């Protein structure tokens, strides 16, 4: 045998050995189940309730009233989303600590009770617990409240994440998958939600009023394991996860930020540079993730197409993902339902069809932007529509304050068809039209009426 052949064979053997060692060391991360929260019927924010809440804000002028009503109409949100109890009862001006804790307890304990019941896993078996709520961080922590409620073991590893924004879910899962490398046959729980009640904006800055129109009550609890013996019980396996953070860029950092306005009212500022920052973060993330997911032929085609665009000087930040056919490597796209503009922009940048965008649009319409929990309502829609088949790949795209883009790819472990949180409404989706009924009920509103509301 020629020396060069012997050298190549030796190199091949070493390569295969190293790959086997790496695969052996790499911990699998399986999702066994997840539960999304659906609030009681009395907390629904239908047209009449939303109008009452808007008109209760006496800080608004006629221009602000018109802006809010127009925003609600064009938000992509329907009449069956849910709000926190203190907002429904008209107590947004004076939220209490008790209200804040009660809001979290209702959601967290409801989803965890159902998760333990569905899987048969006992709270005493949980090794890792991660709770993420961006805008509420009491002491003891929310994670500690979970440990206390379920009397978990003294050696459970708990993590309480705050300030991580709408993409906190994927941040938590990334933390879990790294921790699972250090534990054998472990169980991990992630709870993702947001505190809406005490963070309702009561001022009149237009860019801060948007959050009241978009954010709604919701969240999700998930159960993970690295125990390969439970592989047959898993619904998903985590294949890839890539995190991107543009916090060093001042414009991106400030495009989605919690501040106080000139009158001292605290709220969430959403600037016009949000779409630009989201597009940039997504493009940077996909540069890392795409080679892990897409076939070589698609990557070569995209590089060539991008080169041609640069030569013709037609490429902009918003077009950096254009032409990349993600469907050559994944079967479904699960996009964070942050708002109609963001969903449409991601769809435009990636050349997605209405079929691809339908789950995100319907989750936004039915449940609103539930922050870190939003992705799981989108995923649950796909499952309820029986789109998810064994072997399918799902790309999750999450965007959040910071500014962050955290994306991951799941492999479907078996055919899924649980209607779960969509049980009472899946047959109504997609509706023939998703136009908010504010158009019909409040298009007649004029300055005279608004003046009457403001001063009475």
TINU-312600 format. One line per field, with one value per residue: x negated, y negated, z negated of N, C-alpha, C in turn; residue number from 0. Coordinates in steps of 0.02 Angstrom, whole numbers. Atoms other than C-alpha are relative to their C-alpha. Last residue first. Layout:
// residues N
n_xx = [X  ...];
n_yy = [Y  ...];
n_zz = [Z  ...];
ca_xx = [X  ...];
ca_yy = [Y  ...];
ca_zz = [Z  ...];
c_xx = [X  ...];
c_yy = [Y  ...];
c_zz = [Z  ...];
num = [NUM  ...];
This chain:
// residues 456
n_xx = [-52  -18  57  32  -47  1  62  -9  -51  29  22  24  -39  20  27  -32  -73  -16  2  -67  -27  -8  26  32  -2  -65  1  61  -18  -43  40  -2  -66  -56  -43  -27  21  -27  -34  -67  -32  -56  -57  15  -61  -21  -24  -32  18  -35  19  -34  20  -53  71  38  -15  31  -23  32  -30  44  -34  43  -1  57  63  8  64  53  31  -17  -73  -17  24  -44  -61  14  10  -68  -32  20  -34  -41  42  71  8  71  39  28  -37  -71  -5  17  -58  -55  18  1  -66  -12  54  -5  -53  -69  -45  -39  17  73  25  -24  38  68  2  -14  59  55  -10  -42  10  -57  -27  23  -38  30  -46  -67  -50  29  41  -40  5  -57  22  30  -39  -23  57  0  -63  -5  -7  -9  -71  -12  -50  27  49  -35  -29  55  19  -52  4  62  -12  -46  38  48  -37  -23  54  45  -14  -66  -14  45  -15  -46  28  66  -6  -13  61  50  -19  14  73  26  -22  41  68  1  -10  58  -5  19  14  8  46  -28  44  -35  19  -46  11  -10  -54  20  -44  30  -52  -59  -54  -10  -32  -66  -44  -24  55  -1  25  -12  32  -21  48  -22  48  54  35  71  51  -35  13  -53  -63  -2  -67  -49  -14  -3  54  42  54  38  28  47  6  65  12  17  -57  16  28  -40  -66  6  -4  -68  -5  45  -26  49  -28  16  -55  21  -46  40  31  -40  -34  -42  15  -59  9  -63  5  -61  4  -61  -30  -71  -20  -43  34  63  -12  -1  68  38  -17  28  72  13  -9  56  57  -15  26  37  -43  -45  24  25  -41  24  -54  24  -49  38  -23  57  45  58  53  44  2  -67  -40  30  -15  -72  -7  24  -55  -11  35  44  -9  50  -20  -17  45  -50  16  -59  15  -58  16  69  29  48  61  43  -11  62  10  60  5  -55  15  60  -19  -46  40  36  -48  -25  54  28  -54  -21  51  2  -58  15  55  -26  -43  44  31  15  28  35  66  48  10  -41  -70  -18  -3  -61  5  37  -13  61  0  -39  -72  -25  -1  49  50  -30  -36  50  26  -53  -9  58  -5  -57  21  46  -38  -35  1  59  -16  63  13  -34  28  67  -7  -21  58  45  -30  -1  -37  2  6  58  -14  -39  -73  -31  -59  -51  -12  -68  -6  -67  -50  -59  -67  -50  -61  -61  -53  2  -11  -71  -38  12  -36  -71  -14  7  -59  -58  4  -13  -71  -36  13  -39  -71  -9  4  -63  -53  4  38  -42];
n_yy = [-30  43  26  -54  -19  55  -8  -57  18  44  65  43  61  42  65  30  4  35  72  29  13  72  13  66  30  30  73  30  66  -9  -18  49  31  -46  20  65  37  68  24  25  36  39  -42  -69  -30  -57  -60  -49  -70  -48  -67  -48  -69  -36  -10  59  31  66  44  65  50  56  64  48  70  15  -28  -72  -25  13  -63  -7  -7  -67  -48  6  -37  -72  -12  3  -64  -52  3  -60  -60  6  -23  -10  61  8  -33  18  71  4  -23  49  60  -14  -9  53  2  -63  11  1  -52  -25  -70  -9  33  -37  -63  18  14  -62  -43  29  -13  52  63  43  35  69  23  58  49  -10  -9  -33  -56  -61  -40  -46  -59  -49  -14  -70  -45  -50  -36  -40  41  -32  -2  47  47  32  49  57  38  33  57  50  27  40  63  41  24  49  62  28  37  -40  -4  -26  -59  -55  -28  -57  -54  -14  -51  -66  -22  -15  -63  -55  -8  -28  -69  -39  -2  -46  -69  -41  -15  53  -36  41  -32  -40  -52  -64  -48  8  66  58  42  66  24  12  -36  -5  44  -5  -63  4  43  51  49  51  62  58  60  63  55  62  55  -14  61  -4  36  27  70  41  -18  27  31  -54  -30  -72  -26  -52  -26  -51  -54  -41  -71  -28  -67  -51  -32  -50  -64  -28  -16  -61  -59  -27  -41  -57  -49  -5  18  66  46  70  31  35  59  42  52  36  71  42  63  38  70  37  73  33  53  -18  -61  -43  -15  -33  -72  -31  0  -49  -69  -13  -4  -67  -49  9  -34  -72  -32  -60  -49  16  -32  48  60  48  48  60  49  59  22  7  54  -22  -32  -34  -72  -26  -3  -50  -65  -12  -23  -69  -40  -1  -52  -39  7  -41  -9  63  57  53  66  42  67  43  69  16  55  -27  -22  59  33  16  -48  -41  -30  -48  -58  -33  -39  -53  -53  -38  -33  -60  -49  -27  -30  -64  -50  -10  -41  -69  -24  -10  -59  -59  -18  -72  -16  58  8  19  72  30  -13  43  69  16  -15  48  6  -1  -53  18  -9  -34  -71  -38  -27  -26  -61  -52  -21  -37  -64  -42  -22  -45  -64  -31  -26  52  2  36  71  37  14  61  57  10  26  70  39  5  45  69  11  70  13  42  68  39  -7  33  35  25  71  22  71  30  -51  29  -19  39  12  -19  49  50  -34  -17  62  24  -45  14  63  -11  -37  43  48  -37  -16  62  15  -48  19  62  -19  -35  51  38  62  60];
n_zz = [41  56  37  39  53  49  38  45  49  51  -24  54  3  -56  21  58  -4  -62  14  -6  66  13  67  7  -66  -16  -5  -28  -26  -59  -59  -54  -9  -2  -56  16  60  -12  60  -17  54  -25  -19  16  26  -40  33  -44  10  -42  23  -44  -8  -34  14  22  64  2  54  -6  43  17  14  34  -22  -42  23  -11  24  -49  -21  -71  -3  23  -49  -58  17  -7  -72  -27  14  -48  -64  -10  -5  15  70  14  5  67  54  -2  17  72  37  -6  39  72  31  48  50  38  50  -26  26  -57  -13  -4  -61  -58  -1  -20  -72  -36  6  -39  -71  -30  34  -19  58  8  58  33  28  -27  53  58  -24  -6  61  2  37  -46  -60  1  9  -53  1  61  60  64  18  56  -25  -60  21  29  -55  -35  41  -8  -68  -3  35  -41  -57  26  14  -64  -31  -42  -72  -15  41  -20  -65  3  40  -27  -53  29  34  -52  -34  47  7  -63  -4  47  -26  -58  21  -21  -72  -47  -62  -60  -46  -54  -25  -10  51  57  31  -44  26  26  53  66  37  -42  22  72  13  -30  39  -47  -8  52  -29  43  -27  31  -11  33  -3  -47  -19  19  -39  -58  -17  28  -32  -68  -7  9  -65  9  -42  29  -41  35  -41  38  -13  16  -27  50  32  51  -24  -54  26  40  -42  4  61  -8  -49  -53  -66  -27  13  -9  -48  -51  29  43  -37  47  11  -2  -37  2  -18  -15  6  -23  40  5  -34  40  63  -15  -8  65  25  -39  17  66  -10  -28  53  46  -31  -3  60  -21  -33  -55  -62  -48  -11  -49  -9  -33  -23  -24  -66  -46  22  37  -39  48  -17  -15  61  44  -31  11  69  0  -26  -72  -39  43  72  33  70  32  -10  -2  -29  -7  -26  -9  -22  17  -39  -48  37  14  65  35  55  -8  -67  -9  43  -26  -59  23  30  -52  -45  33  11  -62  -41  29  -15  -73  -18  19  -43  -68  3  -2  64  7  66  30  -30  51  2  53  -14  -57  23  39  71  38  72  40  50  59  0  60  -15  38  -47  -62  18  11  -65  -34  33  -14  -70  -5  28  -48  -57  -36  -73  -21  -6  6  71  20  -35  28  67  -7  -22  57  49  -24  -62  -20  -72  -13  22  -48  5  57  -26  46  -7  14  16  -4  11  32  -24  36  -36  35  -11  53  64  4  8  68  45  -7  33  72  23  -6  56  62  1  15  71  39  -5  38  71  16  3  63  -6  0];
ca_xx = [3295  3164  3073  3225  3319  3169  3154  3337  3316  3152  3231  3257  3354  3221  3250  3363  3328  3142  3122  3178  2997  2966  2909  3016  3073  3015  2861  2915  3092  3064  2916  3025  3074  2927  2794  2706  2682  2729  2614  2573  2390  2305  2146  1972  1986  1811  1785  1680  1634  1630  1585  1586  1545  1546  1538  1725  1790  1804  1841  1834  1871  1824  1920  1853  1971  1915  2084  2223  2277  2414  2557  2652  2646  2458  2426  2534  2439  2277  2346  2412  2239  2149  2247  2191  2046  2161  2346  2374  2559  2653  2773  2712  2528  2540  2630  2495  2355  2438  2483  2308  2251  2418  2414  2249  2074  1947  1826  1823  2009  2061  1952  2027  2206  2182  2099  2237  2376  2309  2199  2265  2092  2070  2084  2025  2065  1981  1798  1645  1704  1844  1716  1702  1586  1636  1665  1575  1469  1616  1662  1480  1470  1407  1438  1260  1257  1094  1159  1313  1209  1104  1261  1325  1160  1156  1339  1308  1157  1257  1402  1288  1200  1363  1435  1436  1265  1210  1370  1341  1185  1231  1410  1371  1291  1439  1565  1474  1471  1654  1706  1601  1682  1856  1827  1752  1922  1919  2013  2006  2074  2153  2129  2227  2117  2201  2054  2063  1984  1882  1887  1797  1825  1725  1598  1471  1489  1449  1306  1223  1128  1292  1299  1315  1332  1370  1362  1447  1438  1518  1634  1741  1929  2081  1989  2065  1961  1802  1836  1690  1582  1594  1543  1708  1822  1991  2069  2181  2264  2325  2472  2545  2541  2419  2464  2577  2505  2329  2373  2408  2220  2187  2342  2289  2450  2424  2507  2398  2447  2295  2376  2499  2391  2261  2190  2177  2057  2040  1901  1891  1746  1736  1569  1505  1324  1278  1135  1185  1363  1305  1259  1428  1517  1429  1470  1650  1655  1585  1712  1855  1779  1809  1947  1840  1689  1718  1736  1673  1698  1591  1615  1509  1608  1500  1630  1760  1923  2065  2185  2239  2072  1967  2085  2078  1887  1889  1996  1858  1866  1860  1957  1895  2027  1996  1901  1981  1874  1879  1748  1758  1632  1634  1821  1865  1947  2071  2135  2140  2304  2289  2464  2491  2320  2349  2528  2474  2328  2440  2563  2425  2331  2482  2582  2427  2359  2518  2535  2358  2392  2561  2486  2347  2482  2532  2603  2645  2684  2825  2968  3033  2968  2800  2783  2833  2698  2748  2801  2820  2987  3030  2899  2723  2650  2601  2689  2850  2762  2641  2783  2868  2707  2664  2840  2833  2658  2714  2864  2757  2710  2670  2849  2813  2982  3029  2900  2954  3137  3096  2999  3147  3270  3159  3122  2983  3023  2990  3163  3132  2995  2814  2737  2561  2453  2392  2238  2184  2036  1911  1748  1573  1435  1267  1113  976  1017  1036  865  782  862  804  627  622  691  559  419  473  484  312  238  321  255  79  85  145  3  -122  -62  0];
ca_yy = [-3117  -3235  -3115  -3017  -3175  -3238  -3068  -3078  -3251  -3205  -3060  -2874  -2802  -2671  -2603  -2450  -2389  -2426  -2377  -2205  -2157  -2093  -1911  -1856  -1687  -1613  -1499  -1430  -1400  -1213  -1252  -1348  -1245  -1124  -1251  -1234  -1048  -993  -841  -777  -728  -595  -540  -605  -775  -847  -1020  -1163  -1318  -1506  -1646  -1823  -1954  -2144  -2158  -2139  -1985  -1883  -1698  -1588  -1404  -1292  -1128  -969  -826  -648  -593  -706  -878  -958  -882  -1049  -1034  -1003  -1156  -1260  -1193  -1251  -1427  -1426  -1366  -1509  -1638  -1587  -1709  -1857  -1813  -1916  -1890  -1728  -1699  -1823  -1807  -1617  -1627  -1736  -1626  -1465  -1541  -1603  -1444  -1422  -1606  -1567  -1612  -1710  -1727  -1917  -1932  -1805  -1886  -2056  -1989  -1911  -2069  -2183  -2070  -2068  -1965  -1796  -1712  -1610  -1420  -1369  -1195  -1065  -1109  -1090  -1132  -1234  -1362  -1428  -1577  -1698  -1842  -1827  -1984  -2079  -2185  -2235  -2291  -2206  -2285  -2342  -2250  -2165  -2131  -2048  -1935  -1879  -1842  -1729  -1634  -1613  -1556  -1424  -1358  -1346  -1261  -1128  -1099  -1046  -1159  -1132  -1158  -1277  -1380  -1405  -1514  -1632  -1614  -1705  -1855  -1872  -1857  -1990  -2109  -2082  -2107  -2265  -2338  -2291  -2370  -2530  -2617  -2608  -2498  -2574  -2468  -2560  -2656  -2816  -2957  -3098  -3114  -2927  -2788  -2653  -2470  -2440  -2376  -2475  -2533  -2391  -2380  -2564  -2555  -2404  -2308  -2222  -2130  -1956  -1797  -1623  -1463  -1298  -1135  -963  -967  -810  -824  -721  -606  -444  -331  -422  -381  -257  -396  -492  -670  -741  -890  -949  -1112  -1244  -1380  -1558  -1673  -1843  -1971  -2094  -2178  -2329  -2373  -2360  -2487  -2622  -2648  -2711  -2821  -2907  -2938  -2862  -2718  -2573  -2404  -2331  -2275  -2161  -2092  -1982  -1866  -1678  -1535  -1387  -1263  -1094  -973  -784  -695  -529  -576  -754  -863  -869  -905  -1075  -1129  -1075  -1164  -1330  -1326  -1286  -1439  -1553  -1478  -1527  -1697  -1753  -1875  -1971  -1917  -2039  -1902  -1723  -1618  -1461  -1311  -1154  -1028  -965  -999  -895  -973  -1012  -1053  -1225  -1264  -1220  -1320  -1470  -1457  -1470  -1626  -1699  -1730  -1876  -1945  -1964  -2029  -2103  -1965  -1805  -1650  -1497  -1360  -1201  -1059  -888  -852  -680  -749  -844  -672  -623  -545  -638  -713  -742  -823  -938  -980  -1033  -1128  -1226  -1278  -1312  -1432  -1526  -1554  -1580  -1715  -1819  -1793  -1857  -2017  -2047  -2020  -2142  -2271  -2357  -2533  -2620  -2456  -2417  -2418  -2241  -2174  -2257  -2182  -2010  -1997  -1999  -1863  -1851  -1805  -1961  -1951  -2021  -2064  -2235  -2339  -2374  -2390  -2516  -2622  -2626  -2675  -2812  -2886  -2894  -2969  -3108  -3149  -3163  -3023  -3045  -2999  -2815  -2735  -2754  -2625  -2500  -2521  -2497  -2338  -2268  -2307  -2231  -2070  -2052  -1885  -1875  -1811  -1658  -1590  -1597  -1472  -1418  -1310  -1139  -1050  -868  -747  -864  -772  -845  -726  -746  -751  -644  -492  -599  -676  -507  -439  -591  -573  -390  -427  -562  -451  -311  -430  -502  -327  -284  -443  -408  -228  -288  -416  -283  -173  0];
ca_zz = [-1611  -1542  -1429  -1377  -1322  -1226  -1141  -1087  -1013  -929  -836  -861  -714  -675  -850  -835  -659  -652  -835  -776  -746  -570  -574  -426  -364  -528  -532  -648  -713  -734  -848  -972  -1123  -1121  -1077  -1247  -1219  -1041  -1054  -879  -873  -766  -854  -897  -813  -793  -864  -798  -898  -885  -1005  -934  -1064  -1081  -1231  -1217  -1127  -969  -954  -799  -824  -678  -678  -598  -555  -597  -664  -603  -663  -558  -657  -668  -858  -847  -740  -856  -1008  -928  -907  -1086  -1137  -1053  -1152  -1327  -1331  -1292  -1291  -1134  -1097  -1137  -992  -860  -905  -905  -736  -659  -726  -664  -493  -449  -362  -272  -220  -135  -193  -90  -235  -244  -203  -334  -466  -421  -425  -596  -662  -596  -660  -836  -951  -894  -904  -746  -739  -566  -501  -391  -413  -301  -125  -203  -257  -80  -102  36  -83  -249  -226  -150  -302  -325  -145  14  182  219  388  342  167  238  350  202  102  241  246  58  60  194  99  -63  27  104  -62  -146  -280  -469  -546  -407  -440  -626  -624  -482  -540  -703  -618  -499  -641  -744  -595  -553  -735  -749  -592  -650  -821  -750  -758  -948  -1073  -1248  -1390  -1535  -1695  -1720  -1788  -1694  -1573  -1535  -1639  -1553  -1501  -1336  -1159  -1031  -1160  -1146  -957  -937  -1061  -978  -1112  -1160  -994  -1069  -965  -1034  -933  -977  -879  -885  -1036  -1036  -1037  -1093  -1213  -1277  -1164  -1217  -1400  -1409  -1334  -1498  -1455  -1518  -1490  -1557  -1499  -1581  -1476  -1482  -1459  -1501  -1359  -1280  -1115  -1144  -1314  -1240  -1105  -1235  -1255  -1078  -1092  -1253  -1350  -1522  -1614  -1555  -1630  -1717  -1880  -1789  -1648  -1733  -1601  -1571  -1547  -1667  -1626  -1712  -1713  -1743  -1755  -1688  -1724  -1768  -1706  -1523  -1579  -1641  -1465  -1396  -1538  -1513  -1327  -1372  -1485  -1350  -1229  -1344  -1381  -1201  -1248  -1371  -1474  -1619  -1748  -1764  -1922  -1927  -2041  -2061  -2166  -2312  -2447  -2356  -2299  -2418  -2275  -2338  -2420  -2268  -2156  -2273  -2272  -2082  -2100  -2207  -2393  -2360  -2213  -2033  -1915  -1741  -1650  -1714  -1686  -1799  -1783  -1888  -1883  -1970  -1971  -2041  -2199  -2088  -2033  -1849  -1795  -1630  -1615  -1801  -1826  -1677  -1729  -1903  -1825  -1707  -1843  -1970  -1857  -1790  -1947  -2054  -1938  -1940  -2128  -2156  -2060  -2142  -2316  -2276  -2239  -2077  -2104  -1940  -1849  -1971  -1847  -1880  -1713  -1743  -1918  -1855  -1721  -1537  -1418  -1229  -1153  -1053  -917  -899  -728  -793  -659  -754  -922  -846  -775  -944  -1030  -904  -912  -1101  -1095  -978  -1087  -1243  -1360  -1544  -1590  -1556  -1590  -1406  -1354  -1487  -1439  -1255  -1292  -1390  -1250  -1115  -1209  -1336  -1417  -1605  -1651  -1543  -1655  -1592  -1471  -1512  -1398  -1453  -1388  -1378  -1369  -1290  -1257  -1277  -1229  -1314  -1202  -1278  -1173  -1018  -1048  -1076  -918  -820  -885  -836  -662  -633  -698  -580  -432  -468  -475  -309  -231  -294  -232  -62  -54  -100  47  0];
c_xx = [-22  58  20  -55  -30  46  -7  -62  9  50  -26  -27  -26  37  -24  -24  29  75  19  3  66  32  4  -24  -32  -2  69  -25  -58  20  42  -34  5  67  65  47  36  -13  24  40  67  38  56  57  -11  61  14  18  38  -22  42  -26  40  -25  -49  -72  -47  18  -41  28  -40  39  -52  37  -49  -1  -56  -70  -3  -64  -51  -31  24  76  21  -19  51  63  -11  -3  73  40  -15  30  40  -36  -73  -7  -74  -41  -25  37  73  5  -12  61  57  -16  -3  66  15  -53  9  50  71  49  41  -19  -75  -26  20  -44  -71  -5  10  -62  -57  5  45  -3  56  34  -27  47  -39  49  69  48  -31  -38  38  -6  60  -25  -37  37  20  -54  2  63  5  5  13  74  21  48  -29  -48  36  26  -56  -17  51  -7  -62  11  43  -41  -47  36  22  -52  -49  10  63  11  -48  9  44  -33  -66  1  9  -64  -52  17  -17  -75  -28  18  -45  -70  -4  7  -57  6  -13  -19  -2  -54  34  -48  35  -15  45  -10  7  60  -27  52  -21  60  65  62  17  40  71  52  18  -55  -1  -32  20  -41  28  -55  30  -54  -60  -34  -70  -48  43  -5  59  68  9  72  51  21  -3  -57  -37  -51  -41  -20  -49  1  -68  -8  -25  62  -7  -22  44  68  0  7  69  -1  -44  20  -51  29  -13  60  -17  42  -39  -34  34  31  51  -21  65  -13  70  -18  66  -8  65  39  73  23  41  -37  -64  7  -5  -73  -43  11  -35  -74  -15  2  -63  -60  10  -29  -36  37  47  -23  -32  48  -26  60  -33  50  -38  22  -59  -46  -61  -54  -47  -1  68  42  -26  20  73  6  -20  61  22  40  -52  5  -48  22  13  -40  61  -21  65  -22  65  -18  -69  -36  -53  -65  -45  15  -65  -8  -57  -6  53  -16  -59  19  43  -42  -37  50  28  -49  -29  52  20  -49  2  57  -15  -53  29  41  -47  -36  -12  -34  -39  -71  -48  -11  45  74  16  3  61  -2  -44  18  -65  0  32  76  25  -5  -51  -51  30  33  -50  -22  53  10  -57  6  56  -21  -44  36  38  -2  -60  13  -63  -10  29  -33  -68  5  17  -62  -47  26  2  35  4  -11  -57  11  36  75  39  57  59  5  73  -5  71  53  53  68  48  61  65  58  4  17  74  42  -7  41  74  18  -2  63  61  -1  19  75  39  -8  44  73  13  2  67  56  1  -44];
c_yy = [69  27  -39  -28  53  16  -55  8  54  -18  -42  -65  -50  -67  -44  -70  -41  -12  -40  -73  -38  -9  -74  -8  -69  -31  -28  39  -34  -67  8  21  -45  -32  40  -27  -66  -46  -71  -23  -28  -32  -45  49  75  31  54  61  44  71  51  69  36  71  -29  19  -57  -34  -64  -46  -64  -50  -52  -66  -42  -71  -14  22  76  38  -9  63  8  11  71  50  -4  41  74  12  2  64  56  5  63  67  2  17  16  -65  -17  28  -21  -72  -2  21  -51  -61  15  9  -49  2  62  -15  -9  55  31  71  13  -28  41  62  -14  -10  65  44  -26  12  -56  -67  -48  -33  -69  -25  -57  -53  4  10  39  59  65  47  47  62  49  19  74  54  55  42  46  -50  30  -3  -51  -52  -38  -55  -62  -44  -40  -63  -56  -33  -46  -68  -45  -30  -54  -67  -34  -44  43  14  37  65  56  35  62  58  15  54  71  27  20  67  59  12  33  74  43  7  49  73  43  23  -53  44  -39  28  40  51  67  50  -12  -66  -60  -34  -65  -26  -1  30  7  -40  7  63  -3  -43  -56  -52  -58  -62  -60  -59  -64  -52  -60  -54  18  -64  16  -38  -22  -73  -40  14  -30  -27  57  33  76  16  56  31  49  60  33  75  24  68  54  25  53  71  34  20  65  65  30  45  62  55  -1  -11  -71  -46  -75  -31  -42  -62  -51  -60  -30  -73  -40  -68  -31  -72  -31  -75  -25  -50  15  60  47  20  38  76  34  2  50  73  15  10  71  53  -9  38  75  39  64  59  -9  28  -44  -59  -55  -45  -62  -50  -64  -19  -9  -58  15  40  40  76  32  9  57  68  15  30  74  42  1  28  40  -9  48  7  -58  -65  -45  -67  -37  -69  -38  -73  -18  -55  28  19  -61  -38  -9  54  50  36  54  62  39  45  57  57  42  38  64  57  35  35  69  54  14  46  73  31  16  64  60  13  75  17  -58  -11  -24  -75  -36  9  -49  -74  -26  19  -53  -13  6  53  -18  3  42  74  46  36  32  66  58  25  42  70  48  29  52  69  36  30  -60  -11  -42  -74  -42  -17  -65  -61  -16  -33  -74  -43  -10  -48  -74  -7  -75  -13  -48  -72  -47  13  -26  -33  -21  -76  -17  -74  -28  54  -40  15  -39  -16  25  -49  -50  34  15  -62  -22  43  -17  -63  12  35  -46  -47  36  13  -63  -13  46  -22  -61  19  31  -51  -37  -62];
c_zz = [-24  -42  -62  -44  -46  -59  -52  -45  -52  -55  -58  28  -50  -1  57  -18  -57  4  62  -23  6  -68  -17  -72  1  70  18  60  36  32  62  65  61  18  4  55  -10  -59  12  -60  22  -58  27  18  -8  -33  51  -40  49  -15  38  -20  55  17  50  -15  -17  -65  -1  -54  5  -41  -19  -7  -41  26  50  -22  4  -18  56  32  72  6  -19  53  57  -13  13  76  19  -9  48  70  11  7  -19  -73  -8  -9  -70  -60  -4  -24  -76  -41  3  -43  -75  -38  -56  -55  -43  -55  29  -20  56  20  9  65  61  3  24  75  38  -1  43  74  24  -36  21  -60  -19  -54  -32  -22  32  -58  -58  30  4  -60  -9  -34  45  63  -1  -10  53  1  -60  -57  -68  -19  -53  28  60  -21  -26  57  34  -38  11  68  3  -32  44  58  -25  -11  64  34  37  75  24  -40  21  67  3  -37  33  53  -27  -31  52  32  -45  -4  63  3  -44  29  58  -20  25  72  54  59  65  44  54  32  6  -55  -60  -39  46  -33  -28  -49  -73  -36  39  -23  -74  -14  28  -36  48  5  -50  30  -43  27  -30  7  -37  0  44  25  -26  45  60  20  -26  33  70  8  -5  65  -6  48  -37  48  -42  42  -49  9  -20  34  -49  -37  -54  18  53  -29  -40  40  -9  -61  5  49  56  69  25  -5  5  55  49  -27  -46  35  -48  -9  0  31  -4  16  20  -12  31  -43  -13  41  -45  -64  17  5  -68  -22  38  -20  -66  13  24  -54  -41  28  -1  -59  20  30  59  67  52  7  46  14  29  29  18  71  47  -18  -45  35  -45  10  12  -63  -45  29  -17  -70  3  19  73  -59  -39  -76  -33  -73  -48  1  3  30  10  22  11  14  -27  39  47  -36  -8  -64  -37  -53  6  67  9  -41  29  59  -26  -30  51  43  -29  -12  61  43  -26  19  74  20  -14  45  69  0  10  -66  -8  -66  -30  28  -52  -7  -50  17  56  -20  -38  -74  -32  -73  -38  -55  -66  1  -58  20  -34  43  62  -17  -8  68  35  -30  17  70  2  -25  50  59  27  76  20  13  -10  -74  -26  33  -31  -69  4  17  -59  -54  17  67  15  75  14  -21  48  -1  -60  38  -45  5  -11  -13  6  -6  -37  31  -44  44  -32  4  -57  -66  -8  -14  -72  -46  2  -39  -75  -27  0  -61  -65  -7  -21  -75  -42  0  -44  -74  -18  -7  -67  0];
num = [455  454  453  452  451  450  449  448  447  446  445  444  443  442  441  440  439  438  437  436  435  434  433  432  431  430  429  428  427  426  425  424  423  422  421  420  419  418  417  416  415  414  413  412  411  410  409  408  407  406  405  404  403  402  401  400  399  398  397  396  395  394  393  392  391  390  389  388  387  386  385  384  383  382  381  380  379  378  377  376  375  374  373  372  371  370  369  368  367  366  365  364  363  362  361  360  359  358  357  356  355  354  353  352  351  350  349  348  347  346  345  344  343  342  341  340  339  338  337  336  335  334  333  332  331  330  329  328  327  326  325  324  323  322  321  320  319  318  317  316  315  314  313  312  311  310  309  308  307  306  305  304  303  302  301  300  299  298  297  296  295  294  293  292  291  290  289  288  287  286  285  284  283  282  281  280  279  278  277  276  275  274  273  272  271  270  269  268  267  266  265  264  263  262  261  260  259  258  257  256  255  254  253  252  251  250  249  248  247  246  245  244  243  242  241  240  239  238  237  236  235  234  233  232  231  230  229  228  227  226  225  224  223  222  221  220  219  218  217  216  215  214  213  212  211  210  209  208  207  206  205  204  203  202  201  200  199  198  197  196  195  194  193  192  191  190  189  188  187  186  185  184  183  182  181  180  179  178  177  176  175  174  173  172  171  170  169  168  167  166  165  164  163  162  161  160  159  158  157  156  155  154  153  152  151  150  149  148  147  146  145  144  143  142  141  140  139  138  137  136  135  134  133  132  131  130  129  128  127  126  125  124  123  122  121  120  119  118  117  116  115  114  113  112  111  110  109  108  107  106  105  104  103  102  101  100  99  98  97  96  95  94  93  92  91  90  89  88  87  86  85  84  83  82  81  80  79  78  77  76  75  74  73  72  71  70  69  68  67  66  65  64  63  62  61  60  59  58  57  56  55  54  53  52  51  50  49  48  47  46  45  44  43  42  41  40  39  38  37  36  35  34  33  32  31  30  29  28  27  26  25  24  23  22  21  20  19  18  17  16  15  14  13  12  11  10  9  8  7  6  5  4  3  2  1  0];
